[in-house]
Amino acid sequence: MDLNNLKKVLGIGLLSAAAIANTPATAATGNVTVDVDLPTVLIMYYYSDIELDLDQASLGSWMVGATGVACGTDFCADSGDAGAYTVSGIGATNAVAVTGLATPDFEQTAMNIELQNIVGVRAIGCPTGVYDADYDVSGDAGIGAETDVPVTNIDGEDCSAAITTGNLDFDLNLANITPGATNVAATLAVTIVGI
């Protein structure tokens, strides 16, 4: 192909490309706004019945102060040296007044127990933005709510459709339980507000 013919072919190609590029396309655009009104829904998940078995040796140690205590399966020995006593009069009855045993306090006033991840919550449509989660304890006097502790990990957290789980704390005070009791029970009534 000679140079003149090449120029003609290239010129026609360029004109064709320009014609295509300048052809107006037919197009339209618009915005569609969709509003979805969500109802207010709050769902709480929880364990309704929990049984805790305290270890006998550990509980015995706690009751006598734990220091230098030997605990078996049914006893704890908190022993000490009573010293030497002389019987001065020999008779039918020889009463010796040994120094009275001290009455030890518990290792602490009350043992704290935390039940982890026993309450869960999820919500949709929560205008306050956060959960208000609290609980009350009723039942045996030996079980009480830990002072000023709400439902840990839920109270004050963001309301969300994703589940949030929380912990409940309570105190077990052996000095307040009914004498001779083999079981103490209480109800931890949980209230979660987010709507």
PyRosetta script that sets phi, psi and omega in degrees:
from pyrosetta import init, pose_from_sequence

init()
pose = pose_from_sequence("MDLNNLKKVLGIGLLSAAAIANTPATAATGNVTVDVDLPTVLIMYYYSDIELDLDQASLGSWMVGATGVACGTDFCADSGDAGAYTVSGIGATNAVAVTGLATPDFEQTAMNIELQNIVGVRAIGCPTGVYDADYDVSGDAGIGAETDVPVTNIDGEDCSAAITTGNLDFDLNLANITPGATNVAATLAVTIVGI")
pose.set_psi(1, 133.6)
pose.set_omega(1, -179.2)
pose.set_phi(2, -82.1)
pose.set_psi(2, 172.7)
pose.set_omega(2, -173.2)
pose.set_phi(3, -64.4)
pose.set_psi(3, -37.9)
pose.set_omega(3, -179.9)
pose.set_phi(4, -65.1)
pose.set_psi(4, -44.6)
pose.set_omega(4, 179.7)
pose.set_phi(5, -64.5)
pose.set_psi(5, -37.6)
pose.set_omega(5, 178.6)
pose.set_phi(6, -62.5)
pose.set_psi(6, -41.5)
pose.set_omega(6, 179.3)
pose.set_phi(7, -63.9)
pose.set_psi(7, -38.7)
pose.set_omega(7, -179.7)
pose.set_phi(8, -65.8)
pose.set_psi(8, -44.2)
pose.set_omega(8, -179.2)
pose.set_phi(9, -63.7)
pose.set_psi(9, -44.6)
pose.set_omega(9, 179.1)
pose.set_phi(10, -63.8)
pose.set_psi(10, -39.3)
pose.set_omega(10, 179.7)
pose.set_phi(11, -64.2)
pose.set_psi(11, -42.7)
pose.set_omega(11, 178.3)
pose.set_phi(12, -63.9)
pose.set_psi(12, -40.8)
pose.set_omega(12, 179.0)
pose.set_phi(13, -62.7)
pose.set_psi(13, -42.3)
pose.set_omega(13, 179.9)
pose.set_phi(14, -67.4)
pose.set_psi(14, -38.9)
pose.set_omega(14, 177.4)
pose.set_phi(15, -64.7)
pose.set_psi(15, -39.4)
pose.set_omega(15, 178.9)
pose.set_phi(16, -65.0)
pose.set_psi(16, -43.1)
pose.set_omega(16, 179.9)
pose.set_phi(17, -64.0)
pose.set_psi(17, -41.0)
pose.set_omega(17, 179.0)
pose.set_phi(18, -64.9)
pose.set_psi(18, -38.3)
pose.set_omega(18, -179.7)
pose.set_phi(19, -65.8)
pose.set_psi(19, -40.4)
pose.set_omega(19, 179.1)
pose.set_phi(20, -67.3)
pose.set_psi(20, -43.4)
pose.set_omega(20, -177.8)
pose.set_phi(21, -64.7)
pose.set_psi(21, -30.7)
pose.set_omega(21, -177.4)
pose.set_phi(22, -89.8)
pose.set_psi(22, -2.1)
pose.set_omega(22, 179.2)
pose.set_phi(23, -72.8)
pose.set_psi(23, 120.4)
pose.set_omega(23, -178.0)
pose.set_phi(24, -66.7)
pose.set_psi(24, 134.4)
pose.set_omega(24, 176.7)
pose.set_phi(25, -89.2)
pose.set_psi(25, 148.0)
pose.set_omega(25, 177.6)
pose.set_phi(26, -91.4)
pose.set_psi(26, 117.1)
pose.set_omega(26, -177.1)
pose.set_phi(27, -146.6)
pose.set_psi(27, 150.7)
pose.set_omega(27, 175.3)
pose.set_phi(28, -143.6)
pose.set_psi(28, 143.9)
pose.set_omega(28, 179.0)
pose.set_phi(29, -128.1)
pose.set_psi(29, 154.5)
pose.set_omega(29, 177.8)
pose.set_phi(30, -161.7)
pose.set_psi(30, 159.1)
pose.set_omega(30, 179.0)
pose.set_phi(31, -112.3)
pose.set_psi(31, 132.1)
pose.set_omega(31, 177.5)
pose.set_phi(32, -113.3)
pose.set_psi(32, 119.8)
pose.set_omega(32, 178.3)
pose.set_phi(33, -98.6)
pose.set_psi(33, 125.7)
pose.set_omega(33, -179.9)
pose.set_phi(34, -114.9)
pose.set_psi(34, 122.4)
pose.set_omega(34, 176.1)
pose.set_phi(35, -107.8)
pose.set_psi(35, 124.2)
pose.set_omega(35, 178.1)
pose.set_phi(36, -110.6)
pose.set_psi(36, 117.4)
pose.set_omega(36, 178.3)
pose.set_phi(37, -88.0)
pose.set_psi(37, 116.2)
pose.set_omega(37, -178.4)
pose.set_phi(38, -93.8)
pose.set_psi(38, 136.1)
pose.set_omega(38, 173.9)
pose.set_phi(39, -74.1)
pose.set_psi(39, 162.7)
pose.set_omega(39, 175.2)
pose.set_phi(40, -88.0)
pose.set_psi(40, 117.8)
pose.set_omega(40, -179.2)
pose.set_phi(41, -131.5)
pose.set_psi(41, 129.4)
pose.set_omega(41, 174.7)
pose.set_phi(42, -130.4)
pose.set_psi(42, 126.5)
pose.set_omega(42, -178.4)
pose.set_phi(43, -121.4)
pose.set_psi(43, 129.5)
pose.set_omega(43, 178.0)
pose.set_phi(44, -113.2)
pose.set_psi(44, 134.3)
pose.set_omega(44, 175.0)
pose.set_phi(45, -110.1)
pose.set_psi(45, 140.6)
pose.set_omega(45, 180.0)
pose.set_phi(46, -162.4)
pose.set_psi(46, 155.2)
pose.set_omega(46, 170.7)
pose.set_phi(47, -84.4)
pose.set_psi(47, 127.1)
pose.set_omega(47, -175.5)
pose.set_phi(48, -91.6)
pose.set_psi(48, -12.4)
pose.set_omega(48, -178.1)
pose.set_phi(49, -150.2)
pose.set_psi(49, 121.5)
pose.set_omega(49, -179.7)
pose.set_phi(50, -131.0)
pose.set_psi(50, 131.8)
pose.set_omega(50, 177.9)
pose.set_phi(51, -113.8)
pose.set_psi(51, 125.3)
pose.set_omega(51, 178.7)
pose.set_phi(52, -111.5)
pose.set_psi(52, 129.0)
pose.set_omega(52, 176.2)
pose.set_phi(53, -108.4)
pose.set_psi(53, 117.2)
pose.set_omega(53, 179.9)
pose.set_phi(54, -82.7)
pose.set_psi(54, 139.8)
pose.set_omega(54, 178.4)
pose.set_phi(55, -69.3)
pose.set_psi(55, 130.4)
pose.set_omega(55, -173.9)
pose.set_phi(56, -63.7)
pose.set_psi(56, -48.2)
pose.set_omega(56, -178.0)
pose.set_phi(57, -65.8)
pose.set_psi(57, -41.3)
pose.set_omega(57, -179.9)
pose.set_phi(58, -65.6)
pose.set_psi(58, -40.7)
pose.set_omega(58, 179.2)
pose.set_phi(59, -66.8)
pose.set_psi(59, -39.7)
pose.set_omega(59, 177.7)
pose.set_phi(60, -61.6)
pose.set_psi(60, -42.5)
pose.set_omega(60, 177.7)
pose.set_phi(61, -61.4)
pose.set_psi(61, -40.8)
pose.set_omega(61, -179.7)
pose.set_phi(62, -63.5)
pose.set_psi(62, -35.5)
pose.set_omega(62, -176.6)
pose.set_phi(63, -73.6)
pose.set_psi(63, -24.9)
pose.set_omega(63, -178.1)
pose.set_phi(64, -108.2)
pose.set_psi(64, 7.0)
pose.set_omega(64, 175.4)
pose.set_phi(65, 102.8)
pose.set_psi(65, -9.1)
pose.set_omega(65, 171.2)
pose.set_phi(66, 72.2)
pose.set_psi(66, -21.5)
pose.set_omega(66, -176.3)
pose.set_phi(67, -83.4)
pose.set_psi(67, 122.8)
pose.set_omega(67, 178.1)
pose.set_phi(68, 61.5)
pose.set_psi(68, 36.2)
pose.set_omega(68, -176.1)
pose.set_phi(69, -109.0)
pose.set_psi(69, 131.6)
pose.set_omega(69, 175.1)
pose.set_phi(70, -104.0)
pose.set_psi(70, 114.8)
pose.set_omega(70, -178.2)
pose.set_phi(71, -110.4)
pose.set_psi(71, 131.5)
pose.set_omega(71, 173.8)
pose.set_phi(72, -100.9)
pose.set_psi(72, -158.9)
pose.set_omega(72, -179.7)
pose.set_phi(73, -78.8)
pose.set_psi(73, -22.5)
pose.set_omega(73, -178.8)
pose.set_phi(74, -138.4)
pose.set_psi(74, 18.4)
pose.set_omega(74, 178.9)
pose.set_phi(75, -158.3)
pose.set_psi(75, 161.7)
pose.set_omega(75, 169.2)
pose.set_phi(76, -134.1)
pose.set_psi(76, 133.3)
pose.set_omega(76, -179.6)
pose.set_phi(77, -107.2)
pose.set_psi(77, 115.7)
pose.set_omega(77, 175.2)
pose.set_phi(78, -114.9)
pose.set_psi(78, 78.8)
pose.set_omega(78, -167.8)
pose.set_phi(79, -95.8)
pose.set_psi(79, 156.8)
pose.set_omega(79, 176.5)
pose.set_phi(80, -152.6)
pose.set_psi(80, 169.9)
pose.set_omega(80, -178.9)
pose.set_phi(81, -87.4)
pose.set_psi(81, 120.9)
pose.set_omega(81, -179.0)
pose.set_phi(82, -81.0)
pose.set_psi(82, -10.5)
pose.set_omega(82, -179.7)
pose.set_phi(83, 89.2)
pose.set_psi(83, -177.5)
pose.set_omega(83, -177.4)
pose.set_phi(84, -100.7)
pose.set_psi(84, 135.0)
pose.set_omega(84, 179.6)
pose.set_phi(85, -126.1)
pose.set_psi(85, 138.9)
pose.set_omega(85, -178.4)
pose.set_phi(86, -104.1)
pose.set_psi(86, 131.2)
pose.set_omega(86, 173.8)
pose.set_phi(87, -89.8)
pose.set_psi(87, 110.8)
pose.set_omega(87, -173.6)
pose.set_phi(88, -91.3)
pose.set_psi(88, -25.9)
pose.set_omega(88, 179.6)
pose.set_phi(89, -122.3)
pose.set_psi(89, 128.5)
pose.set_omega(89, -179.5)
pose.set_phi(90, -96.1)
pose.set_psi(90, 123.7)
pose.set_omega(90, 179.9)
pose.set_phi(91, -156.7)
pose.set_psi(91, -168.0)
pose.set_omega(91, -178.9)
pose.set_phi(92, -64.9)
pose.set_psi(92, -37.1)
pose.set_omega(92, 178.7)
pose.set_phi(93, -124.7)
pose.set_psi(93, 126.2)
pose.set_omega(93, 179.2)
pose.set_phi(94, -120.4)
pose.set_psi(94, 87.7)
pose.set_omega(94, -179.5)
pose.set_phi(95, -82.1)
pose.set_psi(95, 127.8)
pose.set_omega(95, 179.0)
pose.set_phi(96, -116.5)
pose.set_psi(96, 120.4)
pose.set_omega(96, -178.9)
pose.set_phi(97, -84.2)
pose.set_psi(97, 93.3)
pose.set_omega(97, 177.2)
pose.set_phi(98, -78.6)
pose.set_psi(98, 142.8)
pose.set_omega(98, 179.5)
pose.set_phi(99, -52.0)
pose.set_psi(99, 131.9)
pose.set_omega(99, -176.1)
pose.set_phi(100, -63.4)
pose.set_psi(100, 144.4)
pose.set_omega(100, 176.8)
pose.set_phi(101, -65.8)
pose.set_psi(101, 139.1)
pose.set_omega(101, 174.3)
pose.set_phi(102, -70.3)
pose.set_psi(102, 149.8)
pose.set_omega(102, 175.9)
pose.set_phi(103, -96.7)
pose.set_psi(103, 100.2)
pose.set_omega(103, -176.3)
pose.set_phi(104, -72.4)
pose.set_psi(104, 147.9)
pose.set_omega(104, 174.3)
pose.set_phi(105, -79.8)
pose.set_psi(105, 167.8)
pose.set_omega(105, 172.8)
pose.set_phi(106, -65.6)
pose.set_psi(106, 163.9)
pose.set_omega(106, -179.8)
pose.set_phi(107, -57.8)
pose.set_psi(107, -33.5)
pose.set_omega(107, 173.7)
pose.set_phi(108, -152.9)
pose.set_psi(108, 169.8)
pose.set_omega(108, -175.1)
pose.set_phi(109, -59.3)
pose.set_psi(109, -47.3)
pose.set_omega(109, -179.5)
pose.set_phi(110, -149.6)
pose.set_psi(110, 145.9)
pose.set_omega(110, 176.3)
pose.set_phi(111, -87.8)
pose.set_psi(111, 138.7)
pose.set_omega(111, 179.8)
pose.set_phi(112, -97.9)
pose.set_psi(112, 135.5)
pose.set_omega(112, 179.1)
pose.set_phi(113, -123.6)
pose.set_psi(113, 129.9)
pose.set_omega(113, 178.2)
pose.set_phi(114, -112.5)
pose.set_psi(114, 122.0)
pose.set_omega(114, 175.8)
pose.set_phi(115, -95.1)
pose.set_psi(115, 110.5)
pose.set_omega(115, -172.3)
pose.set_phi(116, -91.1)
pose.set_psi(116, 139.0)
pose.set_omega(116, 173.7)
pose.set_phi(117, 56.3)
pose.set_psi(117, 40.4)
pose.set_omega(117, 179.4)
pose.set_phi(118, -100.0)
pose.set_psi(118, -5.6)
pose.set_omega(118, 177.1)
pose.set_phi(119, -129.2)
pose.set_psi(119, 138.2)
pose.set_omega(119, 176.6)
pose.set_phi(120, -134.9)
pose.set_psi(120, 156.5)
pose.set_omega(120, -179.0)
pose.set_phi(121, -152.0)
pose.set_psi(121, 148.5)
pose.set_omega(121, 170.9)
pose.set_phi(122, -145.9)
pose.set_psi(122, 151.3)
pose.set_omega(122, -174.4)
pose.set_phi(123, -148.6)
pose.set_psi(123, 153.1)
pose.set_omega(123, 171.6)
pose.set_phi(124, -128.0)
pose.set_psi(124, 138.3)
pose.set_omega(124, 177.1)
pose.set_phi(125, 71.6)
pose.set_psi(125, 60.5)
pose.set_omega(125, -176.5)
pose.set_phi(126, -112.8)
pose.set_psi(126, 91.4)
pose.set_omega(126, -173.1)
pose.set_phi(127, -63.6)
pose.set_psi(127, -25.6)
pose.set_omega(127, 179.2)
pose.set_phi(128, -74.9)
pose.set_psi(128, -19.9)
pose.set_omega(128, 176.6)
pose.set_phi(129, 86.2)
pose.set_psi(129, -22.9)
pose.set_omega(129, -178.8)
pose.set_phi(130, -136.3)
pose.set_psi(130, 162.3)
pose.set_omega(130, 176.9)
pose.set_phi(131, -87.2)
pose.set_psi(131, 144.8)
pose.set_omega(131, 168.4)
pose.set_phi(132, -112.2)
pose.set_psi(132, 106.8)
pose.set_omega(132, -171.9)
pose.set_phi(133, -122.6)
pose.set_psi(133, 120.7)
pose.set_omega(133, -178.5)
pose.set_phi(134, -141.1)
pose.set_psi(134, 173.7)
pose.set_omega(134, 177.9)
pose.set_phi(135, -153.5)
pose.set_psi(135, 154.0)
pose.set_omega(135, 175.7)
pose.set_phi(136, -120.6)
pose.set_psi(136, 150.9)
pose.set_omega(136, 179.3)
pose.set_phi(137, -117.0)
pose.set_psi(137, 130.1)
pose.set_omega(137, 175.3)
pose.set_phi(138, -135.2)
pose.set_psi(138, 150.4)
pose.set_omega(138, -178.9)
pose.set_phi(139, 133.5)
pose.set_psi(139, -139.9)
pose.set_omega(139, -177.1)
pose.set_phi(140, -61.1)
pose.set_psi(140, 139.6)
pose.set_omega(140, -178.7)
pose.set_phi(141, -64.8)
pose.set_psi(141, -17.6)
pose.set_omega(141, 179.7)
pose.set_phi(142, -76.6)
pose.set_psi(142, -9.0)
pose.set_omega(142, -179.7)
pose.set_phi(143, -119.2)
pose.set_psi(143, 126.2)
pose.set_omega(143, -179.9)
pose.set_phi(144, -143.8)
pose.set_psi(144, 156.9)
pose.set_omega(144, 178.4)
pose.set_phi(145, -68.4)
pose.set_psi(145, 141.4)
pose.set_omega(145, 173.7)
pose.set_phi(146, -65.3)
pose.set_psi(146, 133.9)
pose.set_omega(146, -172.1)
pose.set_phi(147, -56.7)
pose.set_psi(147, 125.9)
pose.set_omega(147, 173.2)
pose.set_phi(148, 57.9)
pose.set_psi(148, 31.6)
pose.set_omega(148, 176.1)
pose.set_phi(149, -111.4)
pose.set_psi(149, 113.9)
pose.set_omega(149, 178.4)
pose.set_phi(150, -79.2)
pose.set_psi(150, -166.9)
pose.set_omega(150, 176.2)
pose.set_phi(151, -72.5)
pose.set_psi(151, 103.6)
pose.set_omega(151, -174.9)
pose.set_phi(152, -61.1)
pose.set_psi(152, 138.2)
pose.set_omega(152, 177.8)
pose.set_phi(153, 80.4)
pose.set_psi(153, -9.6)
pose.set_omega(153, 175.8)
pose.set_phi(154, -111.2)
pose.set_psi(154, -45.8)
pose.set_omega(154, -177.4)
pose.set_phi(155, -58.6)
pose.set_psi(155, 124.4)
pose.set_omega(155, 178.8)
pose.set_phi(156, 83.3)
pose.set_psi(156, -3.7)
pose.set_omega(156, 179.7)
pose.set_phi(157, -81.4)
pose.set_psi(157, 160.7)
pose.set_omega(157, -178.5)
pose.set_phi(158, -67.2)
pose.set_psi(158, 135.8)
pose.set_omega(158, 172.4)
pose.set_phi(159, -67.3)
pose.set_psi(159, 134.4)
pose.set_omega(159, -175.8)
pose.set_phi(160, -157.5)
pose.set_psi(160, 152.9)
pose.set_omega(160, 173.8)
pose.set_phi(161, -69.5)
pose.set_psi(161, -21.8)
pose.set_omega(161, 174.8)
pose.set_phi(162, -73.9)
pose.set_psi(162, 140.7)
pose.set_omega(162, -176.3)
pose.set_phi(163, -71.3)
pose.set_psi(163, 138.1)
pose.set_omega(163, 173.7)
pose.set_phi(164, -118.5)
pose.set_psi(164, 127.3)
pose.set_omega(164, -178.5)
pose.set_phi(165, -106.8)
pose.set_psi(165, 153.0)
pose.set_omega(165, -176.5)
pose.set_phi(166, -137.9)
pose.set_psi(166, 168.6)
pose.set_omega(166, -177.3)
pose.set_phi(167, -114.7)
pose.set_psi(167, 150.0)
pose.set_omega(167, 174.5)
pose.set_phi(168, -117.7)
pose.set_psi(168, 133.4)
pose.set_omega(168, 178.1)
pose.set_phi(169, -109.5)
pose.set_psi(169, 140.6)
pose.set_omega(169, 171.2)
pose.set_phi(170, -145.9)
pose.set_psi(170, 159.2)
pose.set_omega(170, 179.7)
pose.set_phi(171, -104.7)
pose.set_psi(171, 137.4)
pose.set_omega(171, 173.9)
pose.set_phi(172, -109.3)
pose.set_psi(172, 111.3)
pose.set_omega(172, -177.9)
pose.set_phi(173, -110.1)
pose.set_psi(173, 105.0)
pose.set_omega(173, -174.9)
pose.set_phi(174, -66.7)
pose.set_psi(174, -23.9)
pose.set_omega(174, -179.9)
pose.set_phi(175, -69.2)
pose.set_psi(175, -17.2)
pose.set_omega(175, -176.4)
pose.set_phi(176, -103.9)
pose.set_psi(176, -3.6)
pose.set_omega(176, -177.7)
pose.set_phi(177, -78.7)
pose.set_psi(177, 158.4)
pose.set_omega(177, 180.0)
pose.set_phi(178, -62.9)
pose.set_psi(178, 131.0)
pose.set_omega(178, 179.4)
pose.set_phi(179, -55.6)
pose.set_psi(179, 135.4)
pose.set_omega(179, 178.9)
pose.set_phi(180, 80.0)
pose.set_psi(180, 3.1)
pose.set_omega(180, -177.4)
pose.set_phi(181, -67.9)
pose.set_psi(181, 138.1)
pose.set_omega(181, 173.6)
pose.set_phi(182, -105.5)
pose.set_psi(182, -3.5)
pose.set_omega(182, -179.4)
pose.set_phi(183, -154.2)
pose.set_psi(183, 137.1)
pose.set_omega(183, 172.2)
pose.set_phi(184, -126.4)
pose.set_psi(184, 143.5)
pose.set_omega(184, -175.8)
pose.set_phi(185, -141.0)
pose.set_psi(185, 148.2)
pose.set_omega(185, 176.4)
pose.set_phi(186, -150.8)
pose.set_psi(186, 158.1)
pose.set_omega(186, 177.2)
pose.set_phi(187, -107.5)
pose.set_psi(187, 128.7)
pose.set_omega(187, 176.8)
pose.set_phi(188, -101.9)
pose.set_psi(188, 100.4)
pose.set_omega(188, -175.7)
pose.set_phi(189, -87.4)
pose.set_psi(189, 111.4)
pose.set_omega(189, -174.9)
pose.set_phi(190, -95.8)
pose.set_psi(190, 135.4)
pose.set_omega(190, 175.6)
pose.set_phi(191, -126.1)
pose.set_psi(191, 124.1)
pose.set_omega(191, 177.8)
pose.set_phi(192, -122.5)
pose.set_psi(192, 124.6)
pose.set_omega(192, -179.8)
pose.set_phi(193, -117.3)
pose.set_psi(193, 130.0)
pose.set_omega(193, 176.9)
pose.set_phi(194, -150.8)
pose.set_psi(194, 5.6)
pose.set_omega(194, -176.8)
pose.set_phi(195, -130.2)
pose.dump_pdb("model.pdb")
